[in-house]
Amino acid sequence: MFNTARLKLTAWYLLTIMFVSVSFSCIIYRGLTQEVERFARVQRVRFFHDLNGGFTLVPPNDFDTDLVNETKQRIILSLVVVNGIILVSSGGLGYFLAGKTLKPIAEMVEEQNQFISDASHELRTPLTSLKTAMEVGLRDKKIDLDSAKKIISESIDEVNKLQSLSEGLLQISQYQKPNGNMEFEKLSLAALVREAVSKMKPVAGVKKIQIKNQVKNGIVKGNRYSLHDLLVIVLDNAIKYSSENTIINIDAKKNPKNVTVSIKDTGIGIDEKSLPRVFDRFYRADRARTKSTSGGYGLGLSIAKRIIDLHKGNIYINSKVGKGTTVNIELPVFS
């Protein structure tokens, strides 16, 4: 599809360029031929004027037509050669520029198709589980109350997963919008971190995980709600992949241009081969995929990356399997 579109766009480029080139060539040809005819007339008048002692004049149209016609043919040939060169070079350049023009569109469509494919795959699993459990329950003519409650409980778990997935997809859609829709303001980094920690404390409390917040100050420029989402996502991952009775440390370092928030856990860690892909949508490292209690869909860090890109910051991860993970969030300071 895109090869056909590229060829069509190249053809339109060529048509436009050659129309302009041929139009200018016609103008140049007309101007040059008029100038050649004028020059021939002047030269002939001067020749006979000198030959007859300055008294004989030749009519303006009386000049050497053979020489003029030969000169016109040379002009036409030169213009044809020039237009041929323009045609070939603009064809190659137009094909290249058409590819450059269509590349972002091709990438966007490919990303969209991949997103639909991944989302469909992730939706299929809980839906299949729900359908199977209900069908089994309906076929069991001797089902008792306890069994029915168990099926309902399992179904609610699957519905919760679907809800989590749909919320993640809506969140990704929200941050795909241009950053012109976001209001950036002066924000206290310490306040942002406190709010995120406060929200995640009940979740951490279930696993008896302690969150140590050492961020005391710092002013950043950003959107309050999206930065709150960013910190919650990273903290949620730290809690999710940490063992019980562990500690998560939050610290910040500042320089004249940026402030870096570090969120460090002592959880399962991420293997080296998975690190480059952790920000891809629906990607989960092998160890995370086998962790039955994670309940994630691989959307969190993808959303976090989008948020940090909108803030023209940076996010990078240091991790070792079995020793934990440190997520570093770099944000521009307010100026």
C-alpha positions as CSV (number, residue, x, y, z in Angstrom):
1,M,0.0,0.0,0.0
2,F,2.7,2.5,1.0
3,N,4.9,1.6,-2.1
4,T,1.9,2.5,-4.3
5,A,1.3,5.7,-2.4
6,R,5.0,6.5,-2.6
7,L,5.0,6.1,-6.4
8,K,1.9,8.2,-6.7
9,L,3.3,11.0,-4.5
10,T,6.6,10.8,-6.6
11,A,4.5,11.2,-9.8
12,W,2.8,14.3,-8.4
13,Y,6.2,15.7,-7.4
14,L,7.5,15.1,-10.9
15,L,4.4,16.5,-12.5
16,T,4.7,19.7,-10.5
17,I,8.4,20.1,-11.0
18,M,8.3,19.4,-14.8
19,F,5.3,21.7,-15.3
20,V,7.4,24.5,-13.7
21,S,10.5,23.5,-15.5
22,V,8.8,23.3,-19.0
23,S,7.0,26.6,-18.4
24,F,10.3,28.3,-17.5
25,S,12.0,26.7,-20.5
26,C,9.3,28.1,-22.8
27,I,9.8,31.5,-21.3
28,I,13.6,31.2,-21.7
29,Y,13.3,29.9,-25.3
30,R,11.1,32.8,-26.2
31,G,13.4,35.4,-24.6
32,L,16.6,33.9,-26.1
33,T,15.1,33.6,-29.7
34,Q,13.9,37.2,-29.6
35,E,17.4,38.2,-28.4
36,V,19.1,36.2,-31.2
37,E,16.8,37.7,-33.9
38,R,17.4,41.2,-32.5
39,F,21.2,40.5,-32.5
40,A,21.2,39.2,-36.0
41,R,19.3,42.2,-37.3
42,V,21.6,44.6,-35.6
43,Q,24.7,42.9,-36.9
44,R,23.4,42.8,-40.4
45,V,22.5,46.5,-40.3
46,R,26.0,47.4,-39.0
47,F,27.6,45.2,-41.7
48,F,25.9,46.9,-44.6
49,H,26.2,50.3,-42.9
50,D,30.0,49.9,-42.8
51,L,30.1,48.4,-46.3
52,N,28.3,51.4,-47.9
53,G,30.1,54.1,-46.1
54,G,27.5,54.7,-43.5
55,F,24.5,55.4,-45.8
56,T,22.9,52.1,-46.7
57,L,20.3,50.6,-44.3
58,V,18.9,47.1,-44.4
59,P,15.3,46.5,-43.4
60,P,15.1,45.1,-39.8
61,N,13.7,41.7,-40.9
62,D,16.4,41.1,-43.4
63,F,18.9,38.8,-41.7
64,D,20.5,35.4,-42.1
65,T,17.6,33.0,-41.3
66,D,19.7,29.8,-41.6
67,L,22.0,30.9,-38.8
68,V,19.2,32.0,-36.6
69,N,17.3,28.8,-37.1
70,E,20.4,26.8,-36.3
71,T,20.8,28.8,-33.1
72,K,17.2,28.2,-32.2
73,Q,17.7,24.4,-32.7
74,R,20.7,24.5,-30.4
75,I,18.7,26.4,-27.7
76,I,15.9,23.8,-28.0
77,L,18.4,20.9,-27.7
78,S,20.0,22.5,-24.7
79,L,16.7,23.0,-23.0
80,V,15.7,19.4,-23.7
81,V,18.9,18.2,-22.2
82,V,18.4,20.4,-19.1
83,N,14.8,19.2,-18.7
84,G,15.9,15.6,-19.1
85,I,18.5,16.0,-16.3
86,I,15.8,17.7,-14.2
87,L,13.4,14.9,-14.9
88,V,15.9,12.2,-13.8
89,S,17.3,14.0,-10.8
90,S,13.9,15.2,-9.6
91,G,12.5,11.6,-10.0
92,G,15.1,10.2,-7.7
93,L,14.9,13.1,-5.3
94,G,11.1,13.0,-5.4
95,Y,11.0,9.2,-4.6
96,F,13.4,9.8,-1.7
97,L,11.3,12.8,-0.4
98,A,8.1,10.8,-0.8
99,G,9.5,8.0,1.3
100,K,10.5,10.6,4.0
101,T,7.1,12.2,3.9
102,L,5.2,8.9,4.2
103,K,7.5,7.3,6.7
104,P,5.9,8.8,9.8
105,I,2.5,7.8,8.5
106,A,3.7,4.3,7.8
107,E,5.1,4.0,11.3
108,M,2.0,5.4,12.9
109,V,-0.2,2.9,11.0
110,E,2.1,0.0,11.8
111,E,2.1,1.1,15.5
112,Q,-1.7,1.3,15.4
113,N,-2.0,-2.1,13.9
114,Q,0.4,-3.6,16.4
115,F,-1.5,-1.9,19.2
116,I,-4.8,-3.4,18.0
117,S,-3.2,-6.8,17.7
118,D,-1.6,-6.7,21.1
119,A,-4.8,-5.3,22.8
120,S,-6.9,-8.0,21.1
121,H,-4.5,-10.6,22.4
122,E,-4.6,-9.3,25.9
123,L,-8.4,-9.0,25.9
124,R,-8.8,-12.5,24.6
125,T,-7.3,-14.2,27.7
126,P,-9.6,-12.9,30.4
127,L,-12.7,-13.1,28.1
128,T,-11.9,-16.7,27.3
129,S,-11.5,-17.5,31.0
130,L,-14.8,-15.8,31.9
131,K,-16.6,-17.7,29.1
132,T,-15.2,-21.0,30.1
133,A,-15.9,-20.7,33.8
134,M,-19.5,-19.7,33.1
135,E,-20.1,-22.4,30.5
136,V,-18.7,-25.1,32.9
137,G,-21.0,-23.7,35.7
138,L,-24.1,-23.7,33.5
139,R,-23.4,-27.3,32.4
140,D,-23.1,-28.5,36.0
141,K,-26.7,-29.5,36.9
142,K,-25.7,-30.3,40.5
143,I,-23.8,-27.1,41.2
144,D,-24.0,-25.9,44.8
145,L,-23.8,-22.5,46.4
146,D,-20.1,-22.7,47.3
147,S,-19.2,-23.7,43.7
148,A,-21.3,-20.9,42.3
149,K,-19.7,-18.4,44.6
150,K,-16.3,-19.6,43.6
151,I,-17.1,-19.2,39.9
152,I,-18.5,-15.7,40.6
153,S,-15.3,-14.8,42.6
154,E,-13.1,-16.0,39.8
155,S,-15.2,-14.1,37.2
156,I,-14.9,-10.9,39.3
157,D,-11.1,-11.3,39.2
158,E,-11.2,-11.5,35.4
159,V,-13.5,-8.5,35.2
160,N,-11.0,-6.6,37.4
161,K,-8.3,-7.5,35.0
162,L,-10.4,-6.3,32.0
163,Q,-11.1,-3.0,33.9
164,S,-7.4,-2.5,34.6
165,L,-6.6,-3.2,30.9
166,S,-9.3,-0.8,29.7
167,E,-8.1,1.9,32.1
168,G,-4.6,1.5,30.9
169,L,-5.7,1.7,27.2
170,L,-7.6,4.9,28.0
171,Q,-4.6,6.4,29.7
172,I,-2.4,5.6,26.8
173,S,-4.9,7.3,24.5
174,Q,-4.9,10.3,26.7
175,Y,-1.2,10.8,26.5
176,Q,-1.1,10.3,22.8
177,K,-2.7,13.7,22.3
178,P,-0.4,16.6,21.5
179,N,1.2,18.3,24.5
180,G,-0.5,21.5,23.6
181,N,-3.5,20.1,25.5
182,M,-1.5,20.0,28.7
183,E,-1.1,22.9,31.1
184,F,2.5,23.2,32.5
185,E,3.1,25.1,35.7
186,K,5.5,25.5,38.5
187,L,5.3,22.5,40.8
188,S,6.9,21.4,44.1
189,L,8.6,18.1,43.5
190,A,8.4,17.2,47.2
191,A,4.7,17.7,47.2
192,L,4.2,15.6,44.0
193,V,6.2,12.7,45.6
194,R,4.3,13.0,48.9
195,E,1.0,12.7,47.1
196,A,2.1,9.7,45.1
197,V,3.5,8.0,48.2
198,S,0.3,8.7,50.1
199,K,-1.8,7.1,47.4
200,M,0.4,4.0,47.2
201,K,0.9,3.5,50.9
202,P,-2.2,1.3,51.3
203,V,-1.0,-0.9,48.4
204,A,2.4,-1.2,50.0
205,G,0.9,-1.9,53.4
206,V,-0.7,-5.1,52.1
207,K,2.8,-6.5,51.5
208,K,4.2,-4.7,54.5
209,I,6.5,-2.7,52.3
210,Q,8.0,0.5,53.7
211,I,8.4,3.5,51.4
212,K,11.1,5.9,52.5
213,N,10.7,9.3,50.9
214,Q,13.8,11.5,51.1
215,V,12.8,14.1,48.6
216,K,12.7,17.5,50.5
217,N,12.7,20.2,47.8
218,G,12.9,21.0,44.1
219,I,10.7,23.0,41.7
220,V,9.9,21.5,38.3
221,K,7.9,22.6,35.3
222,G,5.2,20.2,34.3
223,N,1.6,19.0,34.4
224,R,0.5,18.1,37.9
225,Y,-1.9,15.3,37.0
226,S,0.4,13.5,34.5
227,L,3.4,13.7,36.8
228,H,1.3,12.3,39.6
229,D,0.4,9.4,37.2
230,L,4.0,8.9,36.3
231,L,5.2,8.6,39.9
232,V,2.2,6.3,40.8
233,I,3.1,4.0,37.9
234,V,6.7,3.7,38.9
235,L,5.8,3.2,42.6
236,D,3.2,0.6,41.7
237,N,5.7,-1.4,39.7
238,A,8.2,-1.2,42.6
239,I,5.6,-2.5,45.0
240,K,4.3,-5.1,42.6
241,Y,7.7,-6.7,41.9
242,S,9.1,-6.5,45.5
243,S,8.9,-9.1,48.2
244,E,7.1,-8.6,51.5
245,N,8.8,-6.7,54.3
246,T,11.2,-4.8,52.0
247,I,12.0,-1.1,51.6
248,I,11.5,1.3,48.6
249,N,13.7,4.3,48.7
250,I,12.9,7.6,46.9
251,D,15.6,10.3,46.5
252,A,16.3,13.3,44.3
253,K,19.4,15.0,42.9
254,K,19.4,18.4,41.3
255,N,21.6,20.3,38.9
256,P,21.1,23.7,37.2
257,K,19.0,22.2,34.4
258,N,17.4,19.0,35.7
259,V,16.2,17.2,38.8
260,T,16.4,13.4,38.9
261,V,14.1,11.4,41.1
262,S,15.3,7.9,41.9
263,I,12.9,5.2,43.0
264,K,14.8,2.1,44.2
265,D,13.4,-1.3,45.2
266,T,15.0,-4.6,46.1
267,G,12.6,-6.7,44.1
268,I,13.0,-9.4,41.5
269,G,14.9,-7.1,39.0
270,I,14.9,-7.1,35.2
271,D,17.3,-9.2,33.1
272,E,19.7,-7.3,30.8
273,K,18.1,-8.4,27.6
274,S,14.7,-7.1,28.6
275,L,15.8,-3.6,29.7
276,P,15.8,-2.1,26.2
277,R,12.2,-3.2,25.7
278,V,10.6,-2.4,29.1
279,F,9.0,0.8,27.6
280,D,7.3,-1.1,24.8
281,R,3.5,-1.5,25.1
282,F,2.3,-4.8,26.4
283,Y,5.9,-5.9,27.0
284,R,6.7,-7.7,30.2
285,A,10.0,-9.3,31.2
286,D,10.0,-13.1,31.4
287,R,10.3,-13.0,35.2
288,A,7.4,-10.6,35.4
289,R,5.2,-12.7,33.1
290,T,5.6,-15.7,35.4
291,K,4.8,-13.8,38.5
292,S,1.1,-14.6,39.0
293,T,0.5,-11.9,41.5
294,S,1.7,-9.1,39.2
295,G,-1.7,-8.6,37.4
296,G,0.0,-6.2,34.9
297,Y,-0.4,-5.9,31.2
298,G,2.9,-4.2,30.4
299,L,1.2,-0.7,29.9
300,G,2.6,1.2,32.9
301,L,6.1,2.0,31.7
302,S,4.9,2.7,28.2
303,I,2.5,5.4,29.7
304,A,5.4,6.6,31.9
305,K,7.7,7.0,28.8
306,R,5.0,9.0,27.0
307,I,4.5,11.3,30.0
308,I,8.2,12.0,30.3
309,D,8.5,12.6,26.6
310,L,5.7,15.2,26.8
311,H,7.7,16.9,29.6
312,K,10.9,16.8,27.5
313,G,12.6,14.8,30.2
314,N,14.2,11.4,30.4
315,I,13.6,8.1,32.2
316,Y,16.1,5.3,32.4
317,I,16.3,2.1,34.5
318,N,19.2,0.3,36.2
319,S,18.4,-3.2,37.3
320,K,20.0,-6.6,38.3
321,V,18.1,-9.8,38.6
322,G,17.5,-10.7,42.2
323,K,18.9,-7.5,43.5
324,G,16.3,-4.9,42.5
325,T,15.6,-2.0,40.2
326,T,16.2,1.7,40.2
327,V,14.0,3.9,38.0
328,N,15.5,7.4,37.4
329,I,13.1,10.1,36.3
330,E,14.8,13.2,35.0
331,L,12.7,16.4,34.7
332,P,13.6,20.0,33.7
333,V,13.7,22.5,36.6
334,F,11.4,25.5,36.5
335,S,12.9,28.5,34.8
